[in-house]
Amino acid sequence: MSSKVDFSFAVTEGAVIPADHGYSLYGAISRLIPWVHKTTNLGIHPIRGRQLGGRRLQVGKSSRVAFRCLAEDIPQLLPLAGKLLAVDGAKIRLGVPSVLPLPLATSLRSRLVTIKLPGELTLAEFETGLAKQLHALGVSNEVTRRQRRRRLALIGRRPKTNHPQ
């Protein structure tokens, strides 16, 4: 089994992007590297920057476009170096990439969890999908899930109004 790494690109030209830019960033990357849309073993970190208010983020010199991927998948992502990405209409240019190995961790935390499921999304289906993904990663079944609030983003279909909270 190949080890996971954080593989990231410096942002050499930046702009103001939405703070919630995850799906737009994913789309911009997928248009340049279609493999990204097909793989299930890749994470894309949110871009960090300076909060401007109004849910906007100023991308700066310390900002990076970062992936959590298998070390063997790095060649798939290398063509992004030097490319210009359109993120919700704002342009950001990627620079030189770098690789960092992941340290062992005793806990897992995520601000945002995305589960791709067919059909209607219920809380039970979300929890089952999450458990399956954690199991596939080799994470212990002894999971404590704390949920502050639940927001749904459905792609390609309309959300139901009676989703459990």
Secondary structure as the mmCIF struct_conf table of DSSP 4:
data_model
#
loop_
_struct_conf.conf_type_id
_struct_conf.id
_struct_conf.beg_label_comp_id
_struct_conf.beg_label_asym_id
_struct_conf.beg_label_seq_id
_struct_conf.end_label_comp_id
_struct_conf.end_label_asym_id
_struct_conf.end_label_seq_id
HELX_LH_PP_P HELX_LH_PP_P1 SER A 2 SER A 3
STRN STRN1 LYS A 4 GLU A 13
STRN STRN2 VAL A 16 PRO A 18
BEND BEND1 ALA A 19 ASP A 20
HELX_RH_AL_P HELX_RH_AL_P1 GLY A 22 LEU A 32
TURN_TY1_P TURN_TY1_P1 PRO A 34 PRO A 34
HELX_RH_AL_P HELX_RH_AL_P2 TRP A 35 LYS A 38
BEND BEND2 THR A 40 ASN A 41
STRN STRN3 GLY A 43 ILE A 44
HELX_LH_PP_P HELX_LH_PP_P2 HIS A 45 ARG A 48
STRN STRN4 ARG A 50 GLY A 53
TURN_TY1_P TURN_TY1_P2 GLY A 54 ARG A 55
STRN STRN5 ARG A 56 GLN A 58
TURN_TY1_P TURN_TY1_P3 LYS A 61 SER A 62
STRN STRN6 ARG A 64 LEU A 70
HELX_RH_3T_P HELX_RH_3T_P1 ALA A 71 ASP A 73
HELX_RH_AL_P HELX_RH_AL_P3 ILE A 74 LEU A 77
HELX_RH_3T_P HELX_RH_3T_P2 LEU A 78 LEU A 80
TURN_TY1_P TURN_TY1_P4 ALA A 81 GLY A 82
STRN STRN7 LEU A 84 VAL A 87
TURN_TY1_P TURN_TY1_P5 ASP A 88 GLY A 89
STRN STRN8 ALA A 90 PRO A 101
HELX_LH_PP_P HELX_LH_PP_P3 LEU A 102 LEU A 104
BEND BEND3 THR A 106 THR A 106
BEND BEND4 ARG A 111 ARG A 111
BEND BEND5 PRO A 118 GLY A 119
HELX_RH_AL_P HELX_RH_AL_P4 LEU A 123 ALA A 136
TURN_TY1_P TURN_TY1_P6 LEU A 137 GLY A 138
BEND BEND6 ASN A 141 ASN A 141
BEND BEND7 ARG A 148 ARG A 148
BEND BEND8 ILE A 155 ARG A 157
HELX_LH_PP_P HELX_LH_PP_P4 ARG A 158 LYS A 160
TURN_TY1_P TURN_TY1_P7 THR A 161 ASN A 162
#
